[in-house]
Amino acid sequence: MNIGQASRASGVNAKMIRYYESIALLPEAARKDSGYRDYDEADVHRLVFVRRARDLGFSIDRIRDLLDLWNDRARGNADVRAVANAHITELQAQAQKLEGMIGTLQHLVKSCRGENRAECPIMADLSGGQVAPHYAANLAKTQRRLISVAKPSHIARFRK
């Protein structure tokens, strides 16, 4: 079957099939006399395996390990289980990190009233408390303009 047929049968797009071949996750396909790739059922099964492993978040290196185990009929299930358990631990750490990010963002959103004003707690947090350079320049100009046109009696009132 050609790459389009292999793509439809496996659910992996043609670009990714070529990529998996380039990194040797999938053996280089046989070629027809015309030069087109020619995939067989074993290739499609391997692609389905890779796609499912990617759907579960396994890295390319871990998928390579799993494929080696899949092809090794002498292996025990304990080896596969160890790879899966290591991945679970990684996913749990990622989930914990994501929960922390969600909590921080929820707190920032609650502290933002959504008004039409320049000061924003979300932007302040993202910038580490720094004012955007263009905003700081405009603010300084505005302050100088206000001071230059203000009457001394008005300035004295604000200083109290």
C-alpha positions in Angstrom: 0.0 0.0 0.0 1.2 3.6 -0.6 1.8 6.2 2.1 -1.8 7.6 1.8 -3.3 4.2 2.3 -1.0 3.5 5.2 -1.9 6.8 6.6 -5.7 6.2 6.5 -5.3 2.6 7.8 -3.1 3.7 10.8 -4.5 7.2 11.6 -1.0 8.7 11.2 -0.6 11.4 8.7 1.9 11.0 5.8 4.3 13.7 7.1 4.6 11.9 10.5 5.1 8.5 8.7 8.1 10.0 6.8 9.3 11.5 10.1 9.1 8.2 11.9 11.1 6.6 9.1 13.7 9.4 9.2 14.3 8.7 13.0 14.2 4.9 12.5 11.0 4.5 14.6 9.5 2.8 11.5 11.8 0.8 9.2 12.4 2.4 5.9 9.6 1.3 3.6 10.2 -0.9 0.6 10.1 0.9 -2.7 8.1 0.1 -5.8 9.8 0.2 -9.2 8.3 3.7 -9.5 10.2 4.8 -6.4 7.1 5.2 -4.3 7.0 3.8 -0.7 5.3 0.4 -0.3 4.0 -0.4 3.2 2.7 -3.7 4.4 0.4 -4.7 7.3 3.3 -5.0 9.7 4.1 -1.4 9.0 0.5 -0.3 9.6 0.4 -2.3 12.9 3.7 -0.6 14.0 2.2 2.8 13.1 -1.0 2.1 15.1 1.3 1.2 18.0 3.3 4.4 17.7 0.1 6.6 17.4 -1.5 5.0 20.5 1.7 5.4 22.5 1.9 9.1 21.4 -1.7 9.5 22.4 -0.7 8.3 25.8 2.1 10.9 26.0 5.1 8.5 25.6 8.3 10.2 24.3 9.9 9.0 21.1 12.7 7.3 23.2 10.2 5.5 25.3 8.2 4.4 22.3 11.4 3.1 20.8 12.0 1.0 24.0 8.4 -0.2 23.9 8.7 -1.2 20.3 11.9 -3.2 21.1 10.0 -4.9 23.9 7.0 -5.5 21.6 9.3 -7.2 19.1 11.0 -9.3 21.8 8.9 -12.4 22.5 11.4 -13.5 25.2 10.7 -10.4 27.3 8.6 -10.5 30.4 5.6 -8.3 31.2 7.6 -6.8 34.1 9.8 -4.9 31.6 6.8 -3.3 29.9 5.2 -2.6 33.3 8.4 -0.8 34.4 8.3 1.5 31.4 4.6 2.2 31.9 5.1 2.9 35.6 8.0 5.3 34.9 5.7 7.1 32.5 2.9 7.3 35.0 5.4 8.9 37.5 6.4 11.5 34.9 2.7 12.2 34.0 1.9 12.7 37.7 4.7 15.2 38.1 3.4 17.1 35.0 -0.1 17.0 36.3 1.1 18.5 39.6 2.9 21.2 37.8 -0.2 22.0 35.7 -2.4 22.1 38.8 0.0 24.7 40.2 -0.2 26.8 37.1 -4.0 26.5 37.0 -4.2 27.7 40.7 -1.9 30.6 40.0 -3.9 31.7 36.9 -7.2 31.3 38.8 -5.9 33.6 41.6 -4.7 36.2 39.1 -8.0 36.1 37.2 -9.9 36.6 40.4 -7.7 39.6 41.4 -8.4 41.2 38.0 -11.6 43.2 37.8 -11.6 43.3 34.0 -11.9 47.1 34.0 -10.7 49.4 31.3 -7.6 50.5 33.1 -3.9 50.0 32.4 -3.0 48.5 35.7 -3.6 44.7 35.6 -2.5 42.2 38.2 -2.1 39.5 35.5 0.3 41.7 33.5 2.1 42.7 36.6 2.7 39.1 37.6 3.8 38.1 34.1 6.2 41.0 33.9 7.6 40.5 37.4 6.2 43.9 38.4 7.9 45.8 35.6 5.9 48.3 33.6 6.0 47.8 29.8 8.6 50.2 28.3 6.3 52.1 26.0 3.7 52.5 28.9 6.4 53.8 31.2 7.6 56.4 28.7 4.0 57.5 28.1 3.3 57.6 31.8 6.4 59.8 32.4 5.4 62.2 29.6 1.9 62.5 31.0 3.1 63.1 34.5 5.6 65.8 33.3 2.8 67.5 31.3 0.5 67.5 34.3 3.1 68.9 36.5 4.0 71.7 34.0 0.4 72.9 33.7 -0.6 72.4 37.3 -0.8 75.5 39.5 1.4 75.5 42.6 -1.7 75.5 44.8 -2.9 72.2 43.2 0.5 70.5 43.6 0.6 71.5 47.2 -2.8 69.8 47.8 -1.6 66.5 46.4 1.6 66.5 48.4 -0.3 66.6 51.7 
